[in-house]
């Protein structure tokens, strides 16, 4: 069997899975979103509630992504050389990056809720975070998102930090370049594409997160993913709006996926 035929055979399972779990569901969503012609699209794009949900989701995602990208990249730079001696840290990052949903919501409520243990400790030393702080708010959800997106960003950015070769620094020093020039002329250009690609993935993850936000807010905060969930579960006559909003969210995400693809291609030159 030649390599080409073997390669085709090995891709068949991937094609089948993509067909049943990506292409067909997407085609069904598109078809259902136009089941009422353009009526659903006009209703979604003119409904202040849906527009506000999309606006809140974008604000929250940009907010969380900016903080996660900054914190995660700094942690990756500081900890990369220590990973050989502290492998437990990488395990901690993997656990934290995948710790979301109802479990995370319960942990956050038990920590920073009205009667959370940290809230009670702060209250006993004279610091009252309530009523100025509310866990069921964009700020509260923001802290929940940070708890798994900062480790996620760190994991994504670690390979890029590892691509910086020690001989580059040695060569820069030999040629008289200081640390500032090394960062601006060598390390910065190498790390920037990977930083942008990782940041884009963090933004997409934040924008599409549903379970954590829903578990914390119980539908009391207007986010676009919560709107989709509510329409699918509670509305008998507006499910078509959920399909339309899903396609709209998909189109927005496709823009950032293209950005990720372009930046990741540039980053890939240094990760080979």
C-alpha positions, -999 to +999 in steps of 0.1 A: +000+000+000+015+033-010+017+063+013-009+083-005-036+055-003-027+049+033-030+086+041-065+087+025-076+057+045-064+072+077-083+104+071-116+087+066-125+085+103-117+122+106-139+131+076-168+110+090-165+126+125-164+161+109-194+153+088-216+141+117-204+165+144-195+197+125-207+199+089-242+184+092-251+202+125-239+235+110-259+229+079-290+221+100-285+253+120-283+274+088-314+258+074-334+262+106-323+299+109-339+306+076-370+285+082-390+317+086-372+334+057-355+366+069-380+371+097-359+356+124-327+374+113-346+408+113-361+400+147-327+390+162-308+420+147-335+445+159-341+430+193-324+452+220-323+422+244-302+401+220-280+431+210-273+438+247-264+401+253-240+402+224-225+435+236-221+421+272-204+390+259-180+410+238-171+433+266-166+404+290-145+385+265-123+415+257-119+423+294-110+387+304-088+381+274-067+412+280-060+402+316-055+365+308-032+373+280-010+396+301-010+373+332-006+340+313+023+352+291+042+366+321+037+333+340+049+314+309+081+335+306+089+333+343+082+296+348+094+280+316+130+273+328+116+260+361+093+233+346+120+207+345+123+208+383+087+217+390+066+195+367+038+196+392+031+232+380+023+220+345-002+195+360-017+223+380-021+244+348-037+215+329-062+209+358-070+246+362-074+252+324-100+224+323-118+233+355-150+250+345-188+246+345-209+239+375-180+228+397-162+261+392-193+281+398-199+263+431-163+268+442-165+305+433-198+309+452-184+291+482-154+314+481-167+348+472-204+344+477-224+364+503-214+338+529-183+325+512-154+316+534-132+343+520-160+368+523-164+358+560-127+361+567-125+395+552-156+406+571-140+395+604-110+417+598-131+446+589-132+444+551-167+442+537-168+435+499-206+435+499-228+453+488-203+469+464-193+436+450-219+411+435-208+376+425-238+374+401-225+401+378-201+406+349-174+412+375-181+380+393-182+360+361-150+377+350-132+362+381-146+328+373-133+330+337-099+342+348-095+311+370-093+288+339-083+312+311-051+324+327-038+288+330-051+281+295-031+311+281+000+300+300-002+265+284-007+279+250+022+303+253+047+280+269+058+263+235+065+298+221+087+307+250+105+274+246+113+283+209+137+310+221+171+294+216+198+302+242+224+308+214+203+337+201+209+355+234+246+346+233+249+359+198+231+391+207+254+397+236+284+390+214+273+416+190+268+441+218+231+441+221+216+446+255+186+430+270+163+457+258+175+454+222+173+416+224+137+418+234+127+444+208+147+428+179+147+391+186+125+378+213+096+402+206+092+394+169+095+357+176+069+356+205+044+381+191+027+359+165+023+331+191+011+356+216-016+369+192-026+333+182-029+323+219-048+354+228-073+348+199-080+313+212-085+327+247-110+352+233-129+325+214-131+303+245-144+332+266-169+342+240-183+306+237-184+297+274-218+289+286-220+264+316-199+285+340-218+317+333-252+300+334-244+282+367-233+314+384-260+338+371-290+314+367-301+334+337-299+367+356-271+381+334-277+388+298-250+371+278-254+358+242-247+322+252-272+323+280-297+338+256-292+308+233-295+283+262-327+300+274-343+301+240-335+264+234-347+252+268-375+275+279-391+290+247-414+270+226-419+296+198-386+313+196-362+285+192-356+296+156-341+328+172-316+306+190-305+290+157-301+325+142-281+338+171-259+307+170-251+313+133-244+350+141-220+339+169-204+314+145-198+341+119-182+364+145-160+335+157-150+327+121-134+361+119-112+354+148-104+319+136-090+334+104-069+358+126-057+328+146-048+308+115-028+337+100-009+344+132-004+307+140+012+302+105+037+329+113+044+315+148+049+280+133+081+291+116+098+293+150+082+262+166+095+237+141 
